[in-house]
Amino acid sequence: MLKVKRLEEISSCCSSNPLEKVAFFQCMEEVEKVKCFLEEKSSKLDLSSGDEEAEAKGWANPELNERTNVTGGRTSALTDDVPAPAAPFDHRVVTAKHASVDSLYTVSKTEILGGGRFGQVHKCEEKATGLKLAAKIIKIRGAKDKEDVKNEISIMNQLDHVNLIQLYDAFESKHDIILVMEYVDGGELFDRIIDENYNLTELDTILFIKQICEGIRHMHQMYILHLDLKPENILCVNRDAKQIKIIDFGLARRYKPREKLKVNFGTPEFLAPEVVNYDFVSFPTDMWSVGVITYMLLSGLSPFLGDNDAETLTNILACRWDLEDEEFQDISEEATEFISKLLIKEKSWRISASEALKHPWLSDHKLHARLNAQKKNRSSGAQNLMTK
């Protein structure tokens, strides 16, 4: 805002000649880029010298400040707090080939991993290496469909993080585009929410939400908005571990602060108020969805779900939700406060992914130790009851 205001003030003082104005703003754009580069370099130097105060102050928007990837292990009281495994291949910059996918891969006709508005995802294998992968087959019905898939490829080419599914290859034909991606076999996070036999604890939810926030933080650092975060678009690495990867970047968009972005798509239950109102979207739009996912993981309930889409959207616009259901009676105060910092109608008041990761619910080791002790007590109590 300050930068825009300053440019507007300077613009009012310069010549009214349109060509001169264009040249002027292009010049100012380059100045701002250089300034941002120098500020970032300065920040990195301060961090390397141990100046944590410089890191804490940062820029006004923490999403644009922090440049940290999760590459090593974490120090935590959580025994299952292990980073998701990296893809079994180095990050690639992919361009769609005008060739048949069958020339290099064996795509299973029977092993369908999932599907949606785009088409289906099949299990596949690279012929030369035997590497197991997933082939997302997207039907192309016109130029708009092709443009959307090319955007998805461009987005995935920019994202290199253990909690974001990685792109391996792509093929283009007249009727479809096939994205060959990293394969994980743990199923959707949504399946764990609805599975009555799966005991999803608050500690488990902390592990899942930490990783979601780490993946989203990386996306936001790259100026990319996911815009379709929901449990169906989060895959578990395997059936047992608490490790996840975010998928489906078909609706993702590159965020350009100078260009006000509006969208009119998404899944009703997870839409932020600004999307429902067809208002400008930005980083906090994804964080609203993180709040909805947190609520669902902790309770098994959907905070805004109505009897129909119209009622759901009305509930979202009214920001009508509560934590009074019995499902929340054993949930920590830190968890409820975390949700309350995300499910806020005014998007500028929501915490960022970076701030979420620093929130006590995700970062307080003493809280995690206490929740772990409670989990063990409940487990031993249940075993005693079964024995009796």
C-alpha positions, 0 to 999 in steps of 0.5 A, a space after each residue: 500500500 505504501 509503495 502504491 501510494 508513493 508511486 501515485 503521489 510521484 505520478 501526479 507530479 510528473 508529465 501528463 504525456 502518456 508515453 512518459 508516464 509509461 516509461 516512468 513507471 517501468 523505471 520505478 518498477 525496476 527500482 522496486 525490484 532492486 530494492 526488494 532484492 537488496 532487502 532480501 539479501 540484507 535479511 539473509 545476512 542478518 539471519 546468518 549473523 544470528 540477528 533474530 530481531 531482524 528476522 522477527 521484524 521482517 517485511 510487513 507481509 511475512 509471506 514475502 519475507 521468509 525463504 526457508 524450506 523444510 529439508 531436515 528433521 525437526 526438533 519436537 516432542 511429537 514422536 511422529 513429527 518426521 518430514 514427508 519423504 522427498 519425491 524419488 526424483 530431482 525437481 524437474 521443469 517439465 514441458 508437455 511432449 507431443 508424443 504418446 505417453 505409452 512410448 515411455 510409460 505403462 499406464 494401468 487401465 484398472 488401477 485408478 487412484 482418483 478422479 474429479 472434474 478434470 478426468 482420472 488419475 491412473 497408476 503408471 510405471 516408467 518403462 526404462 526405470 520401473 519407477 512407480 508414478 501417477 498419470 493424471 489424464 485431463 480431457 481437453 475440450 477447447 482452448 480454455 482447457 488447454 490453457 488451464 492445464 498449461 498453467 498447472 504445469 507452469 505452477 508445478 514447475 515452480 514448486 519444489 517442496 516435500 509437502 507438494 506433489 512433484 511433476 515428472 513428465 507431461 504429454 499432449 495430444 489432441 483430446 487430452 493432456 497427461 501429467 505424470 507425477 510423484 506417486 503416494 499410496 496413503 489415500 486422501 486425508 478426507 478418508 481418515 476424517 470419515 473413517 469411523 475406525 480411524 481414531 484421529 487425535 488432536 496430536 495427529 491433527 497438529 502433525 497434518 496441519 503443520 505440514 499443510 502450513 509448511 507446503 502453503 508457506 512455500 507456495 506463498 513464498 513463490 507468490 502462488 495461491 492454491 485456491 482449492 485446499 480441501 481434505 480431498 486435495 491432501 494425500 497421505 504418504 502411506 496408510 500409517 504415517 502422519 505425512 502428507 502432500 498437497 495435490 491438484 494445482 489445477 485452480 492455482 494462480 500466480 499472485 501479482 500484487 499489482 494485479 487484483 485477482 478475483 476467482 469464481 471457482 472452488 468447493 462451496 464448503 471451503 470457499 473464503 468469504 472474499 471468493 463468495 463475494 467475488 472480491 479480491 483474493 490473496 494469501 489469506 484466502 488459502 489460510 481460511 481453507 486451512 482453518 476449515 480443514 483444521 475444524 474438520 480434522 478436530 471434530 469430523 464436522 464441516 463448520 459452514 455446511 448447510 442443507 444446500 450450496 446456497 445455505 452453505 454460502 450464506 453461512 460463510 458470508 455470515 462467518 457463522 460457526 462455533 465450537 460448542 459441539 461435544 466433539 470440541 469438549 476435549 480440544 485444547 484452548 490453543 486449538 480453538 484459538 488457532 481456528 479463531 485466527 483463521 476463520 475471520 471474515 476480514 482477510 487482512 486479520 487472518 494469520 499467515 502460514 508463517 505465523 500459523 507455524 509459530 502459533 503455540 498450537 503448532 510450536 509449543 513442545 510442552 503442549 505437545 508433550 501434554 497431549 501425547 501423555 493424554 493420548 497414552 492415558 486414553 489408550 491404556 484406559 481403553 485397553 483396560 476396559 477391553 481386558 475387563 
